[in-house]
Amino acid sequence: MAMFCALHDVEAKEKGEVMAVEGHSKALKVVNLDELHAQVHLERVGGKQEQRWYLDFDASNHMMGSKEAFPEIDSNVIGMVKFGDGSRVAIRGRDTIIFRCQNDEHHALTDVYYIVQLRSSIISIGQLDERGNEVLIKDGVLRIRDREQRLLSKVKRS
């Protein structure tokens, strides 16, 4: 379980289609994303995963490369992400990640895409904002609060 506090988010901005695949009881959801401004760290499959989360203003979707962080993964969500540097990586699923906050509360970050090649993980500030969370930066400290104004994350600039 990750040691950061996170938030709920909304359905990602995505282009996709639902396809029926012979032999599957569920339809696959094919997602093709263009993340032209997101800053990512890619590595070959099986490379070392960093335990870092980047809060990204330009990313439109939450993404993670560590399968162990997902209690379950909806493997019916597949597709590709194209980043601004021209790299393309496969989406291997999507689901929810649970975070433990410093005050021992648990919060969910929903609709996180599982991308094997990501070395670090991305939290989309835009998705947080769309869900009604407050993101405030003042005096070098970023604070994220939920709709009830509960402090979910406090991070010093680094």
DSSP file (Angstrom, degrees, kcal/mol; ACC not computed):
  #  RESIDUE AA STRUCTURE BP1 BP2  ACC     N-H-->O    O-->H-N    N-H-->O    O-->H-N    TCO  KAPPA ALPHA  PHI   PSI    X-CA   Y-CA   Z-CA
    1    1 A M              0   0    0      0, 0.0    98,-0.1     0, 0.0    68,-0.1   0.000 360.0 360.0 360.0 136.2    0.0    0.0    0.0
    2    2 A A  B     -a   99   0A   0     96,-0.6    98,-1.6    67,-0.2    49,-0.0  -0.289 360.0-136.7 -69.7 155.5    1.4    3.4   -0.9
    3    3 A M  S    S+     0   0    0     96,-0.2     2,-0.3     2,-0.1    -1,-0.1   0.028  73.3  90.0-104.4  25.8    2.3    5.9    1.8
    4    4 A F  S    S-     0   0    0     97,-0.1     2,-0.5   149,-0.0    96,-0.2  -0.828  76.3-118.0-116.2 158.6    0.7    9.0    0.3
    5    5 A C        +     0   0    0     -2,-0.3     2,-0.2   147,-0.1   147,-0.1  -0.823  39.5 177.1 -95.4 134.4   -2.7   10.4    0.7
    6    6 A A        -     0   0    0     -2,-0.5     2,-0.2    93,-0.1   102,-0.1  -0.670  16.5-126.1-130.3-174.7   -4.7   10.5   -2.5
    7    7 A L        -     0   0    0     -2,-0.2   103,-0.3   100,-0.1     2,-0.2  -0.716  25.6 -93.6-129.6 170.8   -8.1   11.5   -3.7
    8    8 A H        -     0   0    0     -2,-0.2     2,-0.3   101,-0.2   123,-0.2  -0.585  43.4-168.3 -80.0 151.9  -11.1   10.3   -5.7
    9    9 A D        -     0   0    0     -2,-0.2     2,-0.2   121,-0.1   119,-0.1  -0.866  15.3-112.6-136.1 175.9  -11.2   11.2   -9.3
   10   10 A V        -     0   0    0    117,-0.4     3,-0.1    -2,-0.3   121,-0.1  -0.454  52.9 -60.9-102.7 174.7  -13.6   11.1  -12.2
   11   11 A E        -     0   0    0     -2,-0.2    -1,-0.2     1,-0.1     3,-0.0  -0.310  66.4-109.4 -54.2 133.5  -13.8    9.1  -15.4
   12   12 A A        -     0   0    0      1,-0.1     2,-0.8    -3,-0.1    49,-0.1  -0.241  25.7-106.2 -67.3 153.3  -10.7    9.9  -17.5
   13   13 A K        +     0   0    0     47,-0.6     2,-0.3    -3,-0.1    -1,-0.1  -0.733  64.9 152.1 -77.5 114.2  -10.9   11.9  -20.7
   14   14 A E        -     0   0    0     -2,-0.8     2,-0.5    19,-0.1    19,-0.1  -0.975  50.2-134.4-147.9 155.8  -10.4    9.1  -23.1
   15   15 A K  E     +G   32   0B   0     17,-0.8    17,-2.7    -2,-0.3     2,-0.3  -0.965  51.3 136.9-107.1 125.2  -11.1    8.0  -26.6
   16   16 A G  E     -G   31   0B   0     -2,-0.5     2,-0.3    15,-0.2    15,-0.2  -0.990  39.1-145.6-162.4 167.7  -12.2    4.4  -26.6
   17   17 A E  E     -G   30   0B   0     13,-1.6    13,-3.0    -2,-0.3     2,-0.5  -0.971  21.9-125.3-137.1 152.7  -14.6    1.8  -27.9
   18   18 A V  E     -G   29   0B   0     -2,-0.3     2,-0.4    11,-0.2    11,-0.2  -0.887  31.6-170.3 -98.5 129.0  -16.1   -1.3  -26.3
   19   19 A M  E     -G   28   0B   0      9,-3.0     9,-2.3    -2,-0.5     2,-0.5  -0.957  20.8-133.9-122.4 136.6  -15.4   -4.4  -28.3
   20   20 A A        -     0   0    0     -2,-0.4     2,-0.5     7,-0.2     7,-0.1  -0.773  24.0-159.6 -84.2 130.1  -16.9   -7.8  -27.8
   21   21 A V    >   -     0   0    0     -2,-0.5     3,-2.2     5,-0.4     5,-0.1  -0.954  24.3-109.9-115.8 128.8  -14.2  -10.5  -28.0
   22   22 A E  T 3  S+     0   0    0     -2,-0.5     3,-0.1     1,-0.3     0, 0.0  -0.277 102.7  19.4 -57.8 132.7  -15.1  -14.0  -28.7
   23   23 A G  T 3  S+     0   0    0      1,-0.3     2,-0.4     2,-0.0    -1,-0.3   0.316 100.0 107.9  91.0  -8.9  -14.7  -16.3  -25.7
   24   24 A H    <   -     0   0    0     -3,-2.2    -1,-0.3     1,-0.1    -3,-0.1  -0.852  58.6-152.9-103.9 138.6  -14.8  -13.5  -23.2
   25   25 A S  S    S+     0   0    0     -2,-0.4     2,-0.3    -3,-0.1    -1,-0.1   0.732  84.1  51.9 -79.3 -21.0  -17.8  -13.0  -20.9
   26   26 A K  S    S-     0   0    0     -5,-0.1    -5,-0.4    -6,-0.0     2,-0.3  -0.849  89.5-113.9-114.3 152.1  -17.0   -9.2  -20.6
   27   27 A A        -     0   0    0     -2,-0.3     2,-0.3    -7,-0.1    -7,-0.2  -0.593  30.7-120.3 -81.0 143.7  -16.4   -6.7  -23.4
   28   28 A L  E     -G   19   0B   0     -9,-2.3    -9,-3.0    -2,-0.3     2,-0.6  -0.603  15.9-142.8 -79.8 143.8  -13.0   -5.2  -23.7
   29   29 A K  E     -Gh  18  77B   0     47,-4.1    49,-2.8    -2,-0.3     2,-0.6  -0.948  14.0-155.6-107.8 114.8  -12.7   -1.4  -23.4
   30   30 A V  E     -Gh  17  78B   0    -13,-3.0   -13,-1.6    -2,-0.6     2,-0.5  -0.814  12.0-170.9 -95.2 123.8  -10.0   -0.2  -25.8
   31   31 A V  E     -Gh  16  79B   0     47,-3.4    49,-1.7    -2,-0.6     2,-0.5  -0.956  11.4-173.1-120.0 128.7   -8.5    3.2  -24.7
   32   32 A N  E     -Gh  15  80B   0    -17,-2.7   -17,-0.8    -2,-0.5     2,-0.4  -0.969  15.3-173.0-122.3 114.8   -6.2    5.3  -26.8
   33   33 A L  E     - h   0  81B   0     47,-2.8    49,-2.6    -2,-0.5     2,-0.6  -0.834  20.0-154.4-112.0 143.2   -4.8    8.3  -25.0
   34   34 A D  E     + h   0  82B   0     -2,-0.4     2,-0.7    47,-0.2    49,-0.2  -0.953  15.3 174.5-113.1 108.8   -2.7   11.2  -26.1
   35   35 A E  E     + h   0  83B   0     47,-3.0    49,-1.2    -2,-0.6     3,-0.4  -0.667  11.0 163.9-110.3  71.8   -0.6   12.6  -23.2
   36   36 A L  S    S+     0   0    0     -2,-0.7    -1,-0.2    47,-0.3    23,-0.1   0.714  73.7  31.5 -69.5 -22.1    1.4   15.1  -25.2
   37   37 A H  S    S+     0   0    0     21,-0.3    -1,-0.2    -3,-0.1    22,-0.2   0.479  87.1 115.9-115.5  -4.0    2.6   17.1  -22.3
   38   38 A A        -     0   0    0     -3,-0.4     2,-0.6    20,-0.3    46,-0.4  -0.426  59.6-136.4 -69.6 140.1    2.9   14.6  -19.4
   39   39 A Q        +     0   0    0     -2,-0.1     2,-0.3    44,-0.1    -1,-0.1  -0.879  34.7 171.5 -97.2 119.6    6.4   14.0  -18.1
   40   40 A V        -     0   0    0     -2,-0.6     2,-0.5    82,-0.0    81,-0.1  -0.861  33.7-138.6-129.7 161.5    7.1   10.3  -17.7
   41   41 A H        -     0   0    0     -2,-0.3    78,-3.1    79,-0.2    79,-0.7  -0.960  28.7-171.4-120.1 109.3    9.9    7.9  -16.9
   42   42 A L  B     +J  118   0C   0     -2,-0.5     2,-0.3    76,-0.2    76,-0.2  -0.697   8.2 173.5-102.5 154.1    9.8    4.8  -19.0
   43   43 A E        -     0   0    0     74,-1.8     3,-0.1    -2,-0.3     4,-0.1  -0.954  41.5 -79.1-148.3 163.8   11.8    1.7  -18.7
   44   44 A R    >   -     0   0    0     -2,-0.3     3,-2.3     1,-0.1     0, 0.0  -0.281  66.4 -79.7 -62.1 153.6   11.9   -1.7  -20.3
   45   45 A V  T 3  S+     0   0    0      1,-0.3    -1,-0.1     2,-0.0    72,-0.1  -0.307 122.3  25.3 -55.5 133.7    9.3   -4.2  -19.0
   46   46 A G  T 3  S+     0   0    0     70,-0.3    -1,-0.3     1,-0.2     3,-0.1   0.420  91.9 138.7  90.0  -1.3   10.6   -5.7  -15.7
   47   47 A G    <   -     0   0    0     -3,-2.3    -1,-0.2     1,-0.2     2,-0.2  -0.166  66.2 -71.1 -71.1 171.0   12.8   -2.7  -14.9
   48   48 A K        -     0   0    0     -3,-0.1     2,-0.5     1,-0.1    -1,-0.2  -0.448  46.6-138.5 -69.5 129.7   13.0   -1.2  -11.4
   49   49 A Q        -     0   0    0     -2,-0.2     2,-0.2    -3,-0.1    71,-0.2  -0.768  12.5-139.6 -89.1 126.5    9.9    0.6  -10.2
   50   50 A E        -     0   0    0     69,-2.9     2,-0.4    -2,-0.5    16,-0.1  -0.539  10.8-133.3 -78.0 152.0   10.4    3.9   -8.3
   51   51 A Q        +     0   0    0     -2,-0.2     2,-0.4    69,-0.1    69,-0.1  -0.378  67.5 117.6 -99.7  53.0    8.2    4.5   -5.3
   52   52 A R        -     0   0    0     -2,-0.4    69,-2.5    67,-0.3     2,-0.4  -0.939  49.4-156.9-123.5 143.5    7.5    8.1   -6.4
   53   53 A W  E     -b  121   0A   0     -2,-0.4     2,-0.5    67,-0.2    69,-0.2  -0.971  10.5-154.4-114.6 133.0    4.3    9.8   -7.4
   54   54 A Y  E     -b  122   0A   0     67,-2.9    69,-3.0    -2,-0.4     2,-0.7  -0.931  10.2-142.3-107.5 128.1    4.5   12.9   -9.6
   55   55 A L  E     -b  123   0A   0     -2,-0.5     2,-0.5    67,-0.2    69,-0.2  -0.815  28.8-168.3 -85.7 117.7    1.6   15.4   -9.4
   56   56 A D  E     -b  124   0A   0     67,-2.8    69,-2.2    -2,-0.7    70,-0.5  -0.939  27.4-168.9-122.1 122.5    1.3   16.5  -13.1
   57   57 A F  S    S+     0   0    0     -2,-0.5    -1,-0.1    67,-0.2    69,-0.1   0.769  92.7  48.4 -74.2 -27.1   -0.8   19.5  -14.3
   58   58 A D  S    S+     0   0    0    -21,-0.2   -21,-0.3    67,-0.1   -20,-0.3   0.698  88.1  93.7 -90.8 -20.0   -0.5   18.3  -18.0
   59   59 A A        -     0   0    0    -22,-0.2    67,-0.6    64,-0.2    68,-0.3  -0.541  55.1-163.2 -75.0 136.5   -1.4   14.6  -17.6
   60   60 A S  S    S+     0   0    0     -2,-0.2   -47,-0.6    66,-0.1     2,-0.3   0.525  71.5  43.1 -94.7  -6.2   -5.1   14.0  -18.2
   61   61 A N  S    S-     0   0    0    -49,-0.1     2,-0.3    62,-0.0    51,-0.1  -0.983  80.3-115.1-141.2 148.4   -5.1   10.6  -16.5
   62   62 A H        -     0   0    0     49,-0.5    51,-2.4    -2,-0.3     2,-0.3  -0.633  41.4-177.9 -76.6 140.4   -3.7    8.9  -13.4
   63   63 A M  E     +cD 113 122A   0     59,-1.9    59,-2.7    -2,-0.3     2,-0.3  -0.994  12.3 178.6-144.8 147.9   -1.1    6.2  -14.3
   64   64 A M  E     -c  114   0A   0     49,-2.6    51,-3.1    -2,-0.3    54,-0.2  -0.995  21.3-159.9-149.1 150.1    1.0    3.6  -12.5
   65   65 A G        +     0   0    0     -2,-0.3     2,-0.8    49,-0.2    49,-0.1   0.443  67.4  93.4-108.7  -2.5    3.5    0.9  -13.3
   66   66 A S    >   -     0   0    0      1,-0.2     3,-1.1   -16,-0.1     4,-0.3  -0.822  50.0-170.2 -99.2 109.0    3.4   -1.2  -10.2
   67   67 A K  G >  S+     0   0    0     -2,-0.8     3,-1.4     1,-0.2    -1,-0.2   0.816  83.2  67.5 -64.7 -30.6    0.9   -4.1  -10.4
   68   68 A E  G 3  S+     0   0    0      1,-0.3    -1,-0.2   -67,-0.0    -2,-0.0   0.739  89.9  64.0 -64.2 -22.9    1.4   -4.8   -6.7
   69   69 A A  G <  S+     0   0    0     -3,-1.1    29,-0.5   -68,-0.1    -1,-0.3   0.685  88.4  80.9 -75.5 -17.2   -0.3   -1.5   -5.8
   70   70 A F    <   -     0   0    0     -3,-1.4    27,-0.1    -4,-0.3     3,-0.1  -0.796  63.9-159.2 -92.6 122.5   -3.6   -2.6   -7.3
   71   71 A P  S    S-     0   0    0      0, 0.0     2,-0.3     0, 0.0    -1,-0.2   0.890  86.8  -3.0 -62.9 -36.6   -5.8   -4.9   -5.2
   72   72 A E  S    S-     0   0    0     24,-0.4     2,-0.4    -3,-0.1    24,-0.2  -0.957  70.6-146.1-145.0 158.2   -7.4   -5.9   -8.4
   73   73 A I        -     0   0    0     -2,-0.3     2,-1.4    -3,-0.1    22,-0.2  -0.996  15.5-135.3-131.8 129.7   -7.0   -4.8  -12.0
   74   74 A D  B >   -E   94   0A   0     20,-1.6     3,-1.5    -2,-0.4    20,-1.0  -0.689  24.2-175.4 -79.1  94.4   -9.8   -4.6  -14.6
   75   75 A S  T 3  S+     0   0    0     -2,-1.4    -1,-0.2     1,-0.3    20,-0.1   0.449  70.2  81.0 -76.5   0.9   -7.8   -6.2  -17.4
   76   76 A N  T 3  S+     0   0    0     18,-0.1   -47,-4.1   -48,-0.1     2,-0.7   0.569  76.4  82.2 -79.4  -8.7  -10.7   -5.6  -19.8
   77   77 A V  E <   +h   29   0B   0     -3,-1.5     2,-0.3   -49,-0.2   -47,-0.2  -0.878  63.0 150.7 -96.9 113.1   -9.4   -2.0  -20.2
   78   78 A I  E     +h   30   0B   0    -49,-2.8   -47,-3.4    -2,-0.7     2,-0.3  -0.841   6.2 101.2-134.2 170.1   -6.6   -2.1  -22.8
   79   79 A G  E     -hI  31  91B   0     12,-1.1    12,-2.7    -2,-0.3     2,-0.3  -0.991  56.8 -66.0 152.2-154.7   -5.1    0.3  -25.3
   80   80 A M  E     -hI  32  90B   0    -49,-1.7   -47,-2.8    -2,-0.3     2,-0.4  -0.958  21.6-151.2-135.9 150.2   -2.2    2.6  -25.9
   81   81 A V  E     -hI  33  89B   0      8,-2.6     8,-2.2    -2,-0.3     2,-0.5  -0.990  11.3-158.5-118.6 131.8   -0.8    5.9  -24.5
   82   82 A K  E     -hI  34  88B   0    -49,-2.6   -47,-3.0    -2,-0.4     6,-0.2  -0.955  12.1-158.0-110.3 124.1    1.2    8.2  -26.7
   83   83 A F  E >   -h   35   0B   0      4,-2.7     3,-2.1    -2,-0.5   -47,-0.3  -0.546  32.1-102.1 -97.9 166.2    3.4   10.6  -24.9
   84   84 A G  T 3  S+     0   0    0    -49,-1.2   -48,-0.1   -46,-0.4   -47,-0.1   0.715 118.3  61.9 -60.7 -24.6    4.9   13.9  -26.2
   85   85 A D  T 3  S-     0   0    0      2,-0.1    -1,-0.3     1,-0.0     3,-0.1   0.400 121.0-105.3 -83.6   5.0    8.3   12.4  -26.9
   86   86 A G  S <  S+     0   0    0     -3,-2.1    -2,-0.1     1,-0.3     2,-0.1   0.302  75.9 138.5  91.5  -9.0    6.7   10.0  -29.4
   87   87 A S        -     0   0    0     -5,-0.1    -4,-2.7     1,-0.0     2,-0.4  -0.387  36.4-158.4 -70.5 148.5    6.9    7.0  -27.2
   88   88 A R  E     -I   82   0B   0     -6,-0.2     2,-0.3    -3,-0.1    -6,-0.2  -0.993  10.7-178.5-128.3 135.2    3.9    4.6  -27.1
   89   89 A V  E     -I   81   0B   0     -8,-2.2    -8,-2.6    -2,-0.4     2,-0.3  -0.951  27.3-108.6-134.1 155.2    3.1    2.2  -24.2
   90   90 A A  E     -I   80   0B   0     -2,-0.3     2,-0.5   -10,-0.2    26,-0.4  -0.605  18.5-136.8 -86.2 138.8    0.4   -0.3  -23.7
   91   91 A I  E     -I   79   0B   0    -12,-2.7   -12,-1.1    -2,-0.3    24,-0.2  -0.839  18.9-175.2 -88.2 126.7   -2.4    0.1  -21.1
   92   92 A R        -     0   0    0     22,-3.1     2,-0.3    -2,-0.5    23,-0.1   0.306  57.7 -45.3-108.3   6.6   -2.8   -3.3  -19.3
   93   93 A G        -     0   0    0     21,-0.5    21,-2.7   -17,-0.1     2,-0.3  -0.898  49.1-120.4 153.7 179.2   -5.8   -2.4  -17.2
   94   94 A R  E     +EF  74 113A   0    -20,-1.0   -20,-1.6    -2,-0.3     2,-0.3  -0.978  38.7 126.1-153.7 140.7   -7.4    0.2  -14.9
   95   95 A D  E     - F   0 112A   0     17,-2.0    17,-3.2    -2,-0.3     2,-0.3  -0.909  51.1 -60.1-169.2-161.1   -8.6    0.1  -11.3
   96   96 A T  E     -     0   0A   0     -2,-0.3     2,-0.4   -24,-0.2   -24,-0.4  -0.771  30.8-157.0-106.1 143.1   -8.5    1.8   -7.9
   97   97 A I  E     - F   0 109A   0     12,-2.5    12,-2.9    -2,-0.3     2,-0.5  -0.967  12.5-143.9-116.6 136.2   -5.5    2.2   -5.6
   98   98 A I  E     - F   0 108A   0    -29,-0.5   -96,-0.6    -2,-0.4     2,-0.4  -0.863  15.1-161.8-102.0 132.1   -6.0    2.7   -1.9
   99   99 A F  E     -aF   2 107A   0      8,-3.3     8,-2.1    -2,-0.5     2,-0.6  -0.876  12.8-141.1-112.2 144.5   -3.7    5.1    0.0
  100  100 A R  E     - F   0 106A   0    -98,-1.6     6,-0.2    -2,-0.4     2,-0.1  -0.926  23.2-146.4-101.3 124.3   -3.0    5.3    3.7
  101  101 A C    >   -     0   0    0      4,-3.3     3,-2.0    -2,-0.6   -97,-0.1  -0.319  29.4-101.1 -82.3 169.1   -2.6    8.9    4.9
  102  102 A Q  T 3  S+     0   0    0      1,-0.3    -1,-0.1     2,-0.1    51,-0.0   0.786 125.6  55.6 -62.3 -27.0   -0.3   10.1    7.6
  103  103 A N  T 3  S-     0   0    0      2,-0.1    -1,-0.3     1,-0.0     3,-0.1   0.249 121.6-109.9 -88.9  14.1   -3.3   10.2   10.0
  104  104 A D  S <  S+     0   0    0     -3,-2.0    -2,-0.1     1,-0.3     2,-0.1   0.459  75.6 134.9  70.8   5.4   -4.0    6.5    9.1
  105  105 A E        -     0   0    0     -5,-0.1    -4,-3.3     1,-0.0     2,-0.4  -0.457  50.0-132.6 -73.3 157.7   -7.2    7.2    7.1
  106  106 A H  E     - F   0 100A   0     -6,-0.2     2,-0.3    -2,-0.1    -6,-0.2  -0.929  24.1-179.5-114.8 139.3   -7.5    5.5    3.8
  107  107 A H  E     - F   0  99A   0     -8,-2.1    -8,-3.3    -2,-0.4     2,-0.4  -0.956  19.9-127.3-134.7 154.7   -8.5    7.2    0.5
  108  108 A A  E     - F   0  98A   0     -2,-0.3     2,-0.6   -10,-0.2   -10,-0.2  -0.830   7.1-160.7-108.1 139.9   -9.0    5.9   -3.0
  109  109 A L  E     - F   0  97A   0    -12,-2.9   -12,-2.5    -2,-0.4     3,-0.3  -0.968  30.1-159.6-111.8 109.0   -7.6    7.0   -6.2
  110  110 A T  E     +     0   0A   0     -2,-0.6   -14,-0.2  -103,-0.3   -48,-0.2  -0.467  57.8  24.6 -96.4 162.6   -9.9    5.6   -8.8
  111  111 A D  E    S+     0   0A   0      1,-0.2     2,-0.5    -2,-0.1   -49,-0.5   0.896  72.8 167.8  55.2  48.3   -9.5    4.9  -12.5
  112  112 A V  E     - F   0  95A   0    -17,-3.2   -17,-2.0    -3,-0.3     2,-0.3  -0.811  31.4-131.7 -91.2 127.0   -5.7    4.6  -12.4
  113  113 A Y  E     -cF  63  94A   0    -51,-2.4   -49,-2.6    -2,-0.5     2,-0.7  -0.619  11.1-136.4 -80.3 136.0   -4.3    3.1  -15.6
  114  114 A Y  E     +c   64   0A   0    -21,-2.7   -22,-3.1    -2,-0.3   -21,-0.5  -0.847  27.4 174.5 -93.9 116.2   -1.8    0.2  -15.2
  115  115 A I    >   -     0   0    0    -51,-3.1     3,-2.0    -2,-0.7   -24,-0.1  -0.942  21.0-155.2-127.4 106.2    1.1    0.8  -17.6
  116  116 A V  T 3  S+     0   0    0     -2,-0.5   -70,-0.3   -26,-0.4    -1,-0.1   0.806  89.2  56.4 -52.1 -38.8    3.9   -1.8  -17.1
  117  117 A Q  T 3  S+     0   0    0    -27,-0.3   -74,-1.8   -72,-0.1     2,-0.4   0.514  78.3 108.1 -80.4  -4.3    6.7    0.4  -18.5
  118  118 A L  B <   -J   42   0C   0     -3,-2.0   -76,-0.2   -76,-0.2    -3,-0.1  -0.608  45.9-171.3 -75.1 127.1    6.2    3.3  -16.1
  119  119 A R  S    S+     0   0    0    -78,-3.1   -69,-2.9    -2,-0.4   -67,-0.3   0.799  76.4  25.8 -83.9 -32.9    9.0    3.6  -13.6
  120  120 A S  S    S-     0   0    0    -79,-0.7     2,-0.3   -71,-0.2   -79,-0.2  -0.756  86.5-114.4-123.8 172.8    7.2    6.2  -11.5
  121  121 A S  E     -b   53   0A   0    -69,-2.5   -67,-2.9    -2,-0.3     2,-0.4  -0.762  17.4-142.2-115.7 157.2    3.5    7.1  -11.2
  122  122 A I  E     -bD  54  63A   0    -59,-2.7   -59,-1.9    -2,-0.3     2,-0.5  -0.956   6.1-164.2-123.3 131.6    1.4   10.1  -12.1
  123  123 A I  E     -b   55   0A   0    -69,-3.0   -67,-2.8    -2,-0.4     2,-0.7  -0.978  25.0-134.6-108.8 123.9   -1.5   11.8  -10.4
  124  124 A S  E  >  -b   56   0A   0     -2,-0.5     4,-1.7   -69,-0.2   -67,-0.2  -0.688  11.2-162.5 -82.1 114.4   -3.4   14.1  -12.7
  125  125 A I  H  > S+     0   0    0    -69,-2.2     4,-2.5    -2,-0.7     5,-0.2   0.869  91.5  59.5 -62.0 -36.6   -4.1   17.4  -11.1
  126  126 A G  H  > S+     0   0    0    -67,-0.6     4,-2.4   -70,-0.5    -1,-0.2   0.899 104.4  48.4 -59.9 -42.3   -6.8   18.0  -13.7
  127  127 A Q  H  > S+     0   0    0    -68,-0.3     4,-1.3     2,-0.2  -117,-0.4   0.882 110.1  52.2 -67.0 -36.6   -8.7   14.9  -12.7
  128  128 A L  H  <>S+     0   0    0     -4,-1.7     5,-2.0     1,-0.2     3,-0.3   0.931 111.2  47.3 -62.3 -44.3   -8.5   16.0   -9.0
  129  129 A D  H ><5S+     0   0    0     -4,-2.5     3,-1.9     1,-0.2    -2,-0.2   0.905 107.1  56.3 -63.5 -43.1   -9.9   19.4   -9.9
  130  130 A E  H 3<5S+     0   0    0     -4,-2.4    -1,-0.2     1,-0.3    -2,-0.2   0.800 103.4  55.8 -59.4 -29.1  -12.7   17.9  -12.0
  131  131 A R  T 3<5S-     0   0    0     -4,-1.3    -1,-0.3    -3,-0.3    -2,-0.2   0.464 124.6-101.9 -85.4  -1.7  -13.8   15.9   -9.0
  132  132 A G  T < 5S+     0   0    0     -3,-1.9    -3,-0.2     1,-0.3     2,-0.2   0.594  73.0 143.3  94.3  11.2  -14.1   19.0   -6.9
  133  133 A N      < -     0   0    0     -5,-2.0     2,-0.5    -6,-0.2    -1,-0.3  -0.532  48.6-123.9 -81.8 152.9  -10.9   18.8   -4.9
  134  134 A E  E     -K  145   0D   0     11,-2.6    11,-2.4    -2,-0.2     2,-0.5  -0.851  21.3-168.9-100.0 129.9   -9.0   21.9   -4.0
  135  135 A V  E     +K  144   0D   0     -2,-0.5     2,-0.4     9,-0.2     9,-0.2  -0.979  13.5 175.5-119.3 117.9   -5.3   22.1   -5.1
  136  136 A L  E     -K  143   0D   0      7,-2.7     7,-3.1    -2,-0.5     2,-0.5  -0.983  17.0-166.7-129.8 132.1   -3.5   25.1   -3.5
  137  137 A I  E     +K  142   0D   0     -2,-0.4     2,-0.3     5,-0.2     5,-0.2  -0.979  22.8 155.2-117.7 123.1    0.2   26.0   -3.7
  138  138 A K  E >   -K  141   0D   0      3,-2.3     3,-1.6    -2,-0.5    -2,-0.1  -0.978  64.9  -5.3-149.5 132.6    1.4   28.6   -1.3
  139  139 A D  T 3  S-     0   0    0     -2,-0.3     3,-0.1     1,-0.3    -1,-0.1   0.851 128.9 -53.9  53.6  39.1    4.9   29.3    0.1
  140  140 A G  T 3  S+     0   0    0      1,-0.2    17,-2.9    16,-0.1     2,-0.5   0.610 115.4 111.5  76.1  11.7    6.3   26.3   -1.6
  141  141 A V  E <   -KL 138 156D   0     -3,-1.6    -3,-2.3    15,-0.2     2,-0.5  -0.979  53.7-152.8-123.3 127.1    3.8   23.9   -0.1
  142  142 A L  E     -KL 137 155D   0     13,-3.2    13,-2.8    -2,-0.5     2,-0.4  -0.840  14.7-171.7 -96.5 130.2    1.1   22.1   -2.2
  143  143 A R  E     -KL 136 154D   0     -7,-3.1    -7,-2.7    -2,-0.5     2,-0.5  -0.976   8.3-163.1-123.3 136.6   -2.1   21.1   -0.3
  144  144 A I  E     -KL 135 153D   0      9,-2.5     8,-3.3    -2,-0.4     9,-1.5  -0.983  11.9-177.6-120.1 126.9   -4.9   19.0   -1.6
  145  145 A R  E     -KL 134 151D   0    -11,-2.4   -11,-2.6    -2,-0.5     6,-0.2  -0.927  19.9-128.6-123.4 147.9   -8.3   19.1    0.1
  146  146 A D    >   -     0   0    0      4,-2.0     3,-2.2    -2,-0.3   -12,-0.1  -0.172  44.9 -82.9 -82.3-176.3  -11.4   17.1   -0.6
  147  147 A R  T 3  S+     0   0    0      1,-0.3    -1,-0.1   -16,-0.1   -14,-0.0   0.779 132.4  53.6 -60.4 -27.8  -14.9   18.6   -1.0
  148  148 A E  T 3  S-     0   0    0      2,-0.1    -1,-0.3     1,-0.0     3,-0.1   0.291 119.8-111.7 -89.5   9.7  -15.4   18.7    2.8
  149  149 A Q    <   +     0   0    0     -3,-2.2     2,-0.4     1,-0.3    -2,-0.1   0.677  64.8 153.0  67.5  20.9  -12.1   20.6    3.1
  150  150 A R        -     0   0    0      1,-0.1    -4,-2.0     2,-0.0     2,-0.5  -0.666  51.8-114.5 -77.4 134.2  -10.3   17.7    4.7
  151  151 A L  E     +L  145   0D   0     -2,-0.4    -6,-0.2    -6,-0.2     3,-0.1  -0.578  41.3 169.3 -72.0 120.2   -6.5   17.9    4.1
  152  152 A L  E     +     0   0D   0     -8,-3.3     2,-0.3    -2,-0.5    -7,-0.2   0.731  63.4  10.8-102.8 -30.4   -5.6   14.8    2.0
  153  153 A S  E     -L  144   0D   0     -9,-1.5    -9,-2.5  -149,-0.1     2,-0.4  -0.991  50.4-174.1-153.3 141.8   -2.0   15.7    1.0
  154  154 A K  E     +L  143   0D   0     -2,-0.3     2,-0.4   -11,-0.2   -11,-0.2  -0.959  17.6 175.1-137.4 117.1    0.6   18.2    1.9
  155  155 A V  E     -L  142   0D   0    -13,-2.8   -13,-3.2    -2,-0.4     2,-0.3  -0.984  24.0-137.7-131.7 128.8    3.8   18.2   -0.1
  156  156 A K  E     -L  141   0D   0     -2,-0.4   -15,-0.2   -15,-0.2   -16,-0.1  -0.610  39.2 -98.1 -80.5 144.6    6.8   20.6    0.0
  157  157 A R              0   0    0    -17,-2.9    -1,-0.1    -2,-0.3   -16,-0.0  -0.344 360.0 360.0 -60.0 137.5    8.2   21.6   -3.4
  158  158 A S              0   0    0     -3,-0.1    -1,-0.1    -2,-0.0    -2,-0.0   0.315 360.0 360.0-138.8 360.0   11.2   19.6   -4.4
